[in-house]
């Protein structure tokens, strides 16, 4: 699985685990759970937080993720 595809799943998993998650909370969750893998990504190590936002946008485009009223990410209900 590519780094971007991994991040897409990790963003989804982080939001699912927390119910709603801010960008910072999502990044912390991903780092705690996938630090070792991220560190092997070469230049991707320096862009993973940008790529995390890209992954969240893809999930929004796929209607799997929404931005809640409090500006946190949440899973789409339908």
MODELLER restraints for C-alpha pairs under 7 A, 6 or more apart:
rsr = mdl.restraints
at = mdl.atoms
rsr.add(forms.Gaussian(group=physical.xy_distance, feature=features.Distance(at['CA:4:A'], at['CA:51:A']), mean=6.54, stdev=0.5))
rsr.add(forms.Gaussian(group=physical.xy_distance, feature=features.Distance(at['CA:4:A'], at['CA:55:A']), mean=6.69, stdev=0.5))
rsr.add(forms.Gaussian(group=physical.xy_distance, feature=features.Distance(at['CA:7:A'], at['CA:52:A']), mean=5.76, stdev=0.5))
rsr.add(forms.Gaussian(group=physical.xy_distance, feature=features.Distance(at['CA:7:A'], at['CA:55:A']), mean=6.17, stdev=0.5))
rsr.add(forms.Gaussian(group=physical.xy_distance, feature=features.Distance(at['CA:8:A'], at['CA:55:A']), mean=4.60, stdev=0.5))
rsr.add(forms.Gaussian(group=physical.xy_distance, feature=features.Distance(at['CA:8:A'], at['CA:56:A']), mean=6.61, stdev=0.5))
rsr.add(forms.Gaussian(group=physical.xy_distance, feature=features.Distance(at['CA:10:A'], at['CA:30:A']), mean=6.39, stdev=0.5))
rsr.add(forms.Gaussian(group=physical.xy_distance, feature=features.Distance(at['CA:11:A'], at['CA:26:A']), mean=6.52, stdev=0.5))
rsr.add(forms.Gaussian(group=physical.xy_distance, feature=features.Distance(at['CA:11:A'], at['CA:52:A']), mean=6.93, stdev=0.5))
rsr.add(forms.Gaussian(group=physical.xy_distance, feature=features.Distance(at['CA:11:A'], at['CA:56:A']), mean=6.56, stdev=0.5))
rsr.add(forms.Gaussian(group=physical.xy_distance, feature=features.Distance(at['CA:14:A'], at['CA:26:A']), mean=5.79, stdev=0.5))
rsr.add(forms.Gaussian(group=physical.xy_distance, feature=features.Distance(at['CA:14:A'], at['CA:29:A']), mean=6.17, stdev=0.5))
rsr.add(forms.Gaussian(group=physical.xy_distance, feature=features.Distance(at['CA:15:A'], at['CA:21:A']), mean=5.39, stdev=0.5))
rsr.add(forms.Gaussian(group=physical.xy_distance, feature=features.Distance(at['CA:15:A'], at['CA:26:A']), mean=6.94, stdev=0.5))
rsr.add(forms.Gaussian(group=physical.xy_distance, feature=features.Distance(at['CA:15:A'], at['CA:73:A']), mean=6.71, stdev=0.5))
rsr.add(forms.Gaussian(group=physical.xy_distance, feature=features.Distance(at['CA:15:A'], at['CA:74:A']), mean=6.06, stdev=0.5))
rsr.add(forms.Gaussian(group=physical.xy_distance, feature=features.Distance(at['CA:15:A'], at['CA:75:A']), mean=6.77, stdev=0.5))
rsr.add(forms.Gaussian(group=physical.xy_distance, feature=features.Distance(at['CA:16:A'], at['CA:75:A']), mean=6.68, stdev=0.5))
rsr.add(forms.Gaussian(group=physical.xy_distance, feature=features.Distance(at['CA:19:A'], at['CA:74:A']), mean=6.31, stdev=0.5))
rsr.add(forms.Gaussian(group=physical.xy_distance, feature=features.Distance(at['CA:20:A'], at['CA:72:A']), mean=5.95, stdev=0.5))
rsr.add(forms.Gaussian(group=physical.xy_distance, feature=features.Distance(at['CA:20:A'], at['CA:73:A']), mean=5.49, stdev=0.5))
rsr.add(forms.Gaussian(group=physical.xy_distance, feature=features.Distance(at['CA:20:A'], at['CA:74:A']), mean=4.60, stdev=0.5))
rsr.add(forms.Gaussian(group=physical.xy_distance, feature=features.Distance(at['CA:21:A'], at['CA:72:A']), mean=5.20, stdev=0.5))
rsr.add(forms.Gaussian(group=physical.xy_distance, feature=features.Distance(at['CA:21:A'], at['CA:73:A']), mean=5.26, stdev=0.5))
rsr.add(forms.Gaussian(group=physical.xy_distance, feature=features.Distance(at['CA:21:A'], at['CA:74:A']), mean=6.69, stdev=0.5))
rsr.add(forms.Gaussian(group=physical.xy_distance, feature=features.Distance(at['CA:22:A'], at['CA:72:A']), mean=4.45, stdev=0.5))
rsr.add(forms.Gaussian(group=physical.xy_distance, feature=features.Distance(at['CA:22:A'], at['CA:73:A']), mean=6.05, stdev=0.5))
rsr.add(forms.Gaussian(group=physical.xy_distance, feature=features.Distance(at['CA:27:A'], at['CA:49:A']), mean=6.86, stdev=0.5))
rsr.add(forms.Gaussian(group=physical.xy_distance, feature=features.Distance(at['CA:38:A'], at['CA:45:A']), mean=5.75, stdev=0.5))
rsr.add(forms.Gaussian(group=physical.xy_distance, feature=features.Distance(at['CA:39:A'], at['CA:45:A']), mean=5.66, stdev=0.5))
rsr.add(forms.Gaussian(group=physical.xy_distance, feature=features.Distance(at['CA:59:A'], at['CA:65:A']), mean=5.37, stdev=0.5))
rsr.add(forms.Gaussian(group=physical.xy_distance, feature=features.Distance(at['CA:60:A'], at['CA:66:A']), mean=5.81, stdev=0.5))
rsr.add(forms.Gaussian(group=physical.xy_distance, feature=features.Distance(at['CA:63:A'], at['CA:76:A']), mean=6.44, stdev=0.5))
rsr.add(forms.Gaussian(group=physical.xy_distance, feature=features.Distance(at['CA:64:A'], at['CA:75:A']), mean=5.92, stdev=0.5))
rsr.add(forms.Gaussian(group=physical.xy_distance, feature=features.Distance(at['CA:64:A'], at['CA:76:A']), mean=5.05, stdev=0.5))
rsr.add(forms.Gaussian(group=physical.xy_distance, feature=features.Distance(at['CA:65:A'], at['CA:73:A']), mean=6.67, stdev=0.5))
rsr.add(forms.Gaussian(group=physical.xy_distance, feature=features.Distance(at['CA:65:A'], at['CA:74:A']), mean=5.70, stdev=0.5))
rsr.add(forms.Gaussian(group=physical.xy_distance, feature=features.Distance(at['CA:65:A'], at['CA:75:A']), mean=4.48, stdev=0.5))
rsr.add(forms.Gaussian(group=physical.xy_distance, feature=features.Distance(at['CA:65:A'], at['CA:76:A']), mean=4.89, stdev=0.5))
rsr.add(forms.Gaussian(group=physical.xy_distance, feature=features.Distance(at['CA:66:A'], at['CA:73:A']), mean=5.78, stdev=0.5))
rsr.add(forms.Gaussian(group=physical.xy_distance, feature=features.Distance(at['CA:66:A'], at['CA:74:A']), mean=5.33, stdev=0.5))
rsr.add(forms.Gaussian(group=physical.xy_distance, feature=features.Distance(at['CA:66:A'], at['CA:75:A']), mean=6.00, stdev=0.5))
rsr.add(forms.Gaussian(group=physical.xy_distance, feature=features.Distance(at['CA:66:A'], at['CA:76:A']), mean=5.58, stdev=0.5))
rsr.add(forms.Gaussian(group=physical.xy_distance, feature=features.Distance(at['CA:67:A'], at['CA:73:A']), mean=4.70, stdev=0.5))
rsr.add(forms.Gaussian(group=physical.xy_distance, feature=features.Distance(at['CA:67:A'], at['CA:74:A']), mean=6.09, stdev=0.5))
rsr.add(forms.Gaussian(group=physical.xy_distance, feature=features.Distance(at['CA:68:A'], at['CA:74:A']), mean=6.10, stdev=0.5))
